Amino acid sequence: MNYLVQMKTAHRPASPQEGTAFIEQRILPTLELCRKLEGERKIVAGGPVSGAIALSLIVAADSAQELDALVTNLPVWPLMETTITPLTTFDGRMHALRARLEQVKSQEGSR
């Protein structure tokens, strides 16, 4: 299953030294891990958001536990506000809509 993972900073470095540590200890290791996960096809789309300390990713995971482990293992995660949205497929949505459409049509026909 695919998930939209949106992360934005809840932390702004207060000093240049804190900014340097933030980049070295959180941002760069997170980008390196994301690049690795992209190579493993765990991150299937998305990336860093231009002009912001944020990530928007499409993550492929077989379970909520796998997704949770992937997201919480990102070095930047403790300092981010994270929103996760489960995604369906285009075929899955069309199938559900067709079934609903047939149900509505049969109810209209029985009136």
C-alpha positions in Angstrom: 0.0 0.0 0.0 1.2 3.5 -0.7 1.1 6.4 1.8 1.5 10.1 1.4 4.0 11.2 4.1 4.2 14.9 4.7 6.8 16.2 7.2 7.5 19.8 8.1 9.8 21.3 10.6 8.5 22.0 14.1 12.0 23.3 14.9 14.0 26.3 13.8 17.7 26.5 14.8 18.2 29.4 17.2 21.9 30.0 16.4 24.3 29.4 13.6 25.9 26.6 15.7 22.5 25.0 16.2 21.8 25.3 12.5 25.1 23.6 11.6 24.4 20.7 14.0 20.8 20.4 12.7 22.1 20.1 9.1 24.9 17.7 10.0 23.0 15.5 12.5 19.5 15.5 11.1 19.1 16.9 7.6 22.0 15.3 5.7 21.6 11.8 7.4 17.8 12.0 6.6 18.5 12.8 2.9 21.0 10.0 2.7 18.6 7.5 4.2 15.8 8.7 1.9 18.1 8.2 -1.1 18.8 4.7 0.1 15.0 4.0 0.6 14.3 5.4 -2.8 16.8 2.9 -4.3 15.0 0.1 -2.4 11.7 1.3 -3.9 10.3 2.1 -0.3 10.1 5.7 -1.3 8.5 5.6 -4.7 8.0 9.4 -5.3 8.4 12.8 -3.8 11.3 14.4 -2.0 12.4 17.6 -0.2 10.0 20.5 -0.6 11.6 23.5 -2.3 12.3 26.5 -0.1 11.2 24.7 3.2 12.5 22.3 5.8 10.0 19.7 4.7 9.5 16.4 2.9 6.6 15.1 0.9 7.0 11.4 0.1 5.0 8.5 -1.4 6.1 5.5 0.7 5.3 1.9 -0.2 4.8 -0.2 2.9 3.2 -3.6 3.5 1.8 -2.7 6.9 1.3 0.2 9.3 4.1 -1.1 11.4 6.5 -1.1 8.5 5.5 2.5 7.7 5.9 3.6 11.3 9.3 2.1 11.5 10.4 3.7 8.2 9.2 7.2 9.2 10.3 7.1 12.8 13.8 6.0 11.8 14.4 9.1 9.8 16.9 11.2 11.8 14.9 14.3 11.4 11.6 12.7 12.5 11.6 13.8 16.2 11.7 17.5 15.1 9.0 17.2 12.5 5.2 17.5 12.4 4.2 14.4 10.4 1.0 13.7 8.5 0.3 10.3 6.9 -2.5 9.7 4.4 -3.2 6.2 3.1 -3.7 6.2 -0.7 -5.8 3.9 -2.7 -5.1 3.0 -6.4 -6.9 4.5 -9.4 -8.2 1.0 -10.2 -9.3 0.4 -6.7 -11.3 3.7 -6.6 -12.9 3.0 -10.0 -13.9 -0.5 -8.8 -15.5 1.0 -5.6 -17.3 3.7 -7.6 -18.6 1.3 -10.2 -20.0 -0.9 -7.4 -21.6 2.2 -5.8 -23.0 3.3 -9.2 -24.6 0.0 -9.8 -26.2 0.0 -6.3 -27.6 3.5 -6.9 -28.9 2.5 -10.4 -30.6 -0.6 -9.1 -32.3 1.5 -6.3 -33.5 4.0 -8.9 -34.8 1.2 -11.1 -36.9 -0.3 -8.3 -38.8 2.9 -7.7 
